Amino acid sequence: MEKSPPKITVLIPVYNAQEYIGASIASILNQTFRDFELLIINDGSTDDTASVIDTFSDPRIRVFHNEKNLGIIDTPNRGIELARGDYIARMDADDIAYPKRLSKQIAFMERHSQIQILGASIMPFGRKRINLPWHNPSDHKEIQAGFLFGSPIASSTVMMRRSFLNKHHLRYDPRFPLCEDYYLWVRATGLGQAANLREPLVRYRFHPNQITQTNLVDNRTQSRIIRQLLLSQFVTNLCDSDMDLHEAIIYNHSELSISFLKQALAWLEHLESCNEKTMRYEPAVLRKILAWQWARLNFKSRSLGLQVWLQYLRSDYSDRYLLRWPRHASMGRL
């Protein structure tokens, strides 16, 4: 008699991650929720990744080996096709899931049938600094507006309804091989609702071999294209200099100045004005996102002295974050 399909497919694509894949697999096998399959796609690894995978003998594990390296688009897409669960939970080969990750996410999804994509907060580790949780917006409308500044959905925390992906033919797009998840979430949230749990459910590892670190320039180029597509939906006459300023607001700045802050504030106010004409985003929601970016930017500029604080207080966005500077949130880090 054939076994019934599992409730969840945990999908881990992996390429040359011999140092990390064992801990990632173990964290899934130790989940308190037990009705899942662990689908591992070894993307033609040339190190000892396959040997590490073979040390695990749990019957819930299904392993497929690509004969050659297909890359970070075709490999997870293959995993989606091979998945048997009602839900697909994404997991990166270098991250670690907390034991109750699956149980908490499936409980939420079962209670909220309108939610098609569910993420969670993450706890970074592997850096020589104090690590605090990265939180993202929990509300669907805030997530959509948040895409203007990066991805408010952490890929390694995502749980998706497989039926939703198949109904809308949603797959990773080869046009964005370095921010494929960002573009998928943008498209998916235009077709169904998303949410984030505030509790950190995954430990997100920083290490020098991460694709986002080794291909940083190309990653930012591709994510800029996605943001330009989103901005052009409600900002008229969007030009390269506008995009340069928008990207400068998002990323770390080596030459912060009062002059730059004034330009940034004018741009954020311009976005709000354009949205009031088109109503692309709910005004209160977009204002909250813009206020968060303005507070974050001023906090980064605090070394410039009292003038920064005074300028912040005079702005229309200071009321929301006056008493709590944003310290550990991940939105806008793509």
URNOR-V130083 format. One record per helix or strand of 2 or more residues. SS is the DSSP state (helix for helix, strand for strand). FROM is the first residue (numbers start at 1). TO is the last residue. Records with the same first field share a line. If there is no record, write none. Layout:
# URNOR-V130083
SS=FROM-TO  FROM-TO
This chain:
# URNOR-V130083
strand=8-14  36-42  61-65  87-90  96-97  115-125  133-135  159-161  193-205
helix=21-29  49-54  71-82  101-111  140-149  155-157  162-167  174-176  180-189  211-214  216-231  240-250  258-278  283-300  302-304  306-314  318-321
